[in-house]
Amino acid sequence: MKLGIHWKLGRQDWLILIVISTLPLTYVPLRLHYGEGVTMLAMTPTLLFTPVGLFFAEMAGTLAPSPELKPWFYGVGFSLGVFLFAYICLANWRYHHPRKKHA
């Protein structure tokens, strides 16, 4: 069984991954402009991936060279963790539920 072929994702799948993984980076601007309620509603798609994102955030936070950069490293680490876990989940879903070919 060749997994490499089945793990390819379409454009729509990549768009979903990018949106879900960049949502945490937009938390502060969303909260400043729209308030806490709208921000939490916008962050709902990332809830499934939060544990992995927090793990990556902690790992990235330890790599920060200075305390001023630590929040930035946390945000980028969280987003990378969410992206990685979401990619694995979505690719696994596409592998087990292939799209139907249109005639």
Contacts in CASP RR format, 6 or more apart in sequence:
PFRMAT RR
TARGET T0000
AUTHOR 0000-0000-0000
METHOD contacts of the structure
MODEL  1
MKLGIHWKLGRQDWLILIVISTLPLTYVPLRLHYGEGVTMLAMTPTLLFT
PVGLFFAEMAGTLAPSPELKPWFYGVGFSLGVFLFAYICLANWRYHHPRK
KHA
3 95 0 8 1.000
6 91 0 8 1.000
6 94 0 8 1.000
6 95 0 8 1.000
6 98 0 8 1.000
7 91 0 8 1.000
7 94 0 8 1.000
7 95 0 8 1.000
9 17 0 8 1.000
9 87 0 8 1.000
9 90 0 8 1.000
9 91 0 8 1.000
9 94 0 8 1.000
13 90 0 8 1.000
13 94 0 8 1.000
16 86 0 8 1.000
16 90 0 8 1.000
17 83 0 8 1.000
17 86 0 8 1.000
17 87 0 8 1.000
17 90 0 8 1.000
18 83 0 8 1.000
19 45 0 8 1.000
20 45 0 8 1.000
20 46 0 8 1.000
20 49 0 8 1.000
20 82 0 8 1.000
20 83 0 8 1.000
20 86 0 8 1.000
21 79 0 8 1.000
21 80 0 8 1.000
21 81 0 8 1.000
21 82 0 8 1.000
21 83 0 8 1.000
21 86 0 8 1.000
22 79 0 8 1.000
23 42 0 8 1.000
23 43 0 8 1.000
23 45 0 8 1.000
23 46 0 8 1.000
23 82 0 8 1.000
24 43 0 8 1.000
24 46 0 8 1.000
24 75 0 8 1.000
24 78 0 8 1.000
24 79 0 8 1.000
24 82 0 8 1.000
25 75 0 8 1.000
25 76 0 8 1.000
25 79 0 8 1.000
26 42 0 8 1.000
27 39 0 8 1.000
27 43 0 8 1.000
30 38 0 8 1.000
30 39 0 8 1.000
30 42 0 8 1.000
31 39 0 8 1.000
46 82 0 8 1.000
48 89 0 8 1.000
49 81 0 8 1.000
49 82 0 8 1.000
49 85 0 8 1.000
49 86 0 8 1.000
49 89 0 8 1.000
50 82 0 8 1.000
52 81 0 8 1.000
52 82 0 8 1.000
52 84 0 8 1.000
52 85 0 8 1.000
53 77 0 8 1.000
53 78 0 8 1.000
53 79 0 8 1.000
53 80 0 8 1.000
53 81 0 8 1.000
53 82 0 8 1.000
53 85 0 8 1.000
54 78 0 8 1.000
55 81 0 8 1.000
56 77 0 8 1.000
56 78 0 8 1.000
56 80 0 8 1.000
56 81 0 8 1.000
56 82 0 8 1.000
56 84 0 8 1.000
57 73 0 8 1.000
57 74 0 8 1.000
57 75 0 8 1.000
57 77 0 8 1.000
57 78 0 8 1.000
57 81 0 8 1.000
58 74 0 8 1.000
59 77 0 8 1.000
60 73 0 8 1.000
60 74 0 8 1.000
60 75 0 8 1.000
60 76 0 8 1.000
60 77 0 8 1.000
60 78 0 8 1.000
60 80 0 8 1.000
61 70 0 8 1.000
61 73 0 8 1.000
61 74 0 8 1.000
61 77 0 8 1.000
63 73 0 8 1.000
64 70 0 8 1.000
64 72 0 8 1.000
64 73 0 8 1.000
END
